[in-house]
Amino acid sequence: MPKDINPNPDDLACRQGFSLTQLETEILALVEDGYTDRDIANKLTLSRPEVENHLAGIFEKLGVANRLELVLFSIDRHLTGTPPTRT
């Protein structure tokens, strides 16, 4: 089981009331950028199951069911600082 990292109060997600850890916020940003679980694992030097466990935790914390919902939710609420794509 991966060691949990304490939430960073400077993270946008944390300031908006979502208790994502710094690592979860990093993973979320990489998902937004289109990275696969394997890509994320390689980039963050984690195992693929660790990434999958973190993603499951993110889904639960944010109340989303899949990656698409996660990305839309995150972008809509600027959780990682990604600007909205709407015009």
SULCOR-V960851 format. One record per residue. N is the residue number from 1. PHI is phi in degrees with one decimal (none if undefined). Layout:
BEGIN
N & PHI
N & PHI
END
This chain:
BEGIN
1 & none
2 & -68.3
3 & -73.5
4 & -76.7
5 & -106.6
6 & -64.6
7 & -60.2
8 & -94.8
9 & -63.2
10 & -84.1
11 & -65.3
12 & -56.0
13 & -60.7
14 & -67.5
15 & -64.2
16 & -88.7
17 & 94.8
18 & -98.2
19 & -90.4
20 & -83.3
21 & -75.6
22 & -60.6
23 & -64.9
24 & -62.8
25 & -66.0
26 & -62.7
27 & -62.2
28 & -58.9
29 & -62.4
30 & -69.7
31 & -62.4
32 & -57.7
33 & -80.6
34 & 92.1
35 & -71.4
36 & -82.8
37 & -56.8
38 & -63.3
39 & -61.4
40 & -63.2
41 & -58.7
42 & -65.1
43 & -66.2
44 & -101.1
45 & 48.8
46 & -118.6
47 & -84.1
48 & -60.7
49 & -61.1
50 & -64.1
51 & -62.0
52 & -61.6
53 & -65.1
54 & -64.1
55 & -62.4
56 & -60.5
57 & -66.4
58 & -64.4
59 & -55.2
60 & -65.8
61 & -61.7
62 & -95.8
63 & 70.9
64 & -114.8
65 & -104.7
66 & -156.7
67 & -61.5
68 & -62.0
69 & -59.6
70 & -61.0
71 & -64.7
72 & -61.9
73 & -60.3
74 & -65.4
75 & -65.5
76 & -61.1
77 & -104.2
78 & 54.9
79 & -66.6
80 & -113.8
81 & 88.4
82 & -70.6
83 & -68.7
84 & -64.7
85 & -97.8
86 & -71.5
87 & -113.9
END
